[in-house]
Amino acid sequence: MYDNSRILYDRATKVIPGGVNSPVRFFKPFPFFAASADGSRITSSDHVSYVDYCMGYGSLLLGHANLEILEAVKSQLDIGSLYCIPTEKEVILGEMIAKLIPACEMTRVVNSGMEATMNAIRLARAYTKQNKVVKFEGCYHGAHDYSLVTGDSSGNSTPSTSGIPKEFSSETIVVPFNDLDLLEEVIRKRNDICCVILEPIPANMGLVIPDKEYLNNIRKITFENNVVLIFDEVVTGFRLALGGASEFFGIRPDIATYSKSVANGFSLAAISGSRELLEQFSPSGDVYQASTYAGNPVAVTAALATISALSKGRDQIYPRMTRICDSLIDGIQEVANDRKITCKINNISSMFQLFFTQTDVRDMASAKTSNLDMFNVLFRALLEKRVFIPPSQFETCFLSYAHADEDIDKTVEAYDFAFSLMKPGE
C-alpha cells in the first residue's frame, strides 16, 4: 500500500537530512509522499486519497487547489513571477488589510511566519529600547533564536535546540499560558521588557483556548507598562475571523503577524500594526529588514484573491466551518463515550485537537498529561481509514471550507475504529 512512499523516502534520506525538509512531516516508519490534492483531500504517491485535517498546518482555509485563487495566480505567472521593485498589488494588499483590521494601519510583507515574528520582535526592541521578550511555554513563533527557548520554574531560560547561544535565550522570559498572575508579576517587577508575544489561541501544544478575559487582561497589563503586545496570528489570522483573533476577541494588539491562511498556502506573511511602530522599518526608519522575495507578485496575487474570496463569502464561510467543526466534535465525543475512552477535546471555530487525559488542557503542562501512546494508535488507525491528521499530539487539526458533511461522517467512523482498538477506561 505504501511501496512508492517507502521507495521515495529511501531516496530522500540520501539527499535530504532525515528525508524531510521540515521535521514535523516525519512519522515512523516513514511518511507518505503527496502527489496531488484537491478540496479537502490529499492523494499520496501510492494513489491513496485521505481526508486532510492538516491542511498545510492551517494554511489552506479555502481548501486545496482552490480554483479562484489558482486562476488569479496563473494570470500573474503569464506576466512575471518576480520583479524586485514595487507593484500596485502590494499597495492594494496593504490597503485591504488596513481596511479590514483596525489595528493594522501599515503592513510590511515578508515570506514566512518565522520572518514575520523575528522582525516584529526586532521592531519592538527598537521602539522600546529594551531587549527582553516574554513568550509563553508551548507557543511557537518560528524556528529563530529568540523563540526556540524553554524555561524552568526558577525563571531560567535555555535554548530548546542545539546551535543557539545561551546568551540569546537569556533574552527571552518564558511563562506558562493562562497564568495571568505570573505574567503580571514578571512585567511589573522588570523595566527591561520590550514585548509580550503570544499566539492568541495556541496551536502548537495541541489546541489551547485562553481563559475568559485572559487576552483582555494581557492587553491591559502591557498597555499600562509600555510593553509592546504582539499577536502572532500566523495560524489564527483570517481563520478565526476575517480580522483574525483581533476581530474575534475585540482586542487591538500593537503588532500582529500573519501567514498561512492569508494566501491560502502560498508563501506570504505580513507584519502589521500601528503607523507609529511600522514606520520604524527602513527606509522610513532605522530598523533594517529586507528580502528578495518579499511582496513577490505571485504570492501577493494569491493573498488578494484569498482575502477577496473571504470578504465576499464571510457570512457563509466562517459560520459553515464552525458548524461542521462542531458537528465533527460532537460525533467524535459521542463515539468516545460509547467506547468508554477518556479524552478531552478542545475546539474553536475551524480548529480542534483531542487529548487522551482526564485533565482540562489549558497550558503546556496539562497538554503533556495526554497519553502519547494512545495518540499514536489514533494517528495510525485514522491513517488506515484514510483520514490524515498532523502526526503530533502537540499540533492542531484544521478544517477548511472545502470539507463536506460526508468527510465528517467518514472521519467520525474512523475515530470510532481507532477507539475500538483501545482499552475502555483508558
Buried (B, 14 or more C-beta within 10 A) or exposed (E): EBEBBBBBBEEBEEEEEEBBEEEBBBBEEBBBBBBEBBBBBBBBBBEBBBBBBBBBBBBBBBBBBBEBBEEBBEEBEEEEEEEEEEBEBBEBBBEBBBEBBEBBBBBBBBBBBBBBBBBBBBBBBBBBEBBBBBBBBBBBBBBBBBBBBBBEEEEEBBBEEEEBEEEBBBBBBBBBBBBBEEBBEBBEEBEEBBBBBBBBBBBBBBBBBBBEEBBEBBBBBBEEBEBBBBBBBBBBBBBBBBBBBBBBBEBBBBBBBBBBBBBBBBBBBBBBBBEEBBEBBEEEBEBEBEBEBBBBBBBBBBBBBBBBBBEEBBEEBBEBBBEBBBBBBEBBBEBBEEBEBBBBBBBBBBBBBBBBBEEEBBBBBBBBBBBEEBBBBBBBBBBEBBBBBBBBBBBBBBBBBBBEEEBBEBBBBBBBBBBEEBEEEB
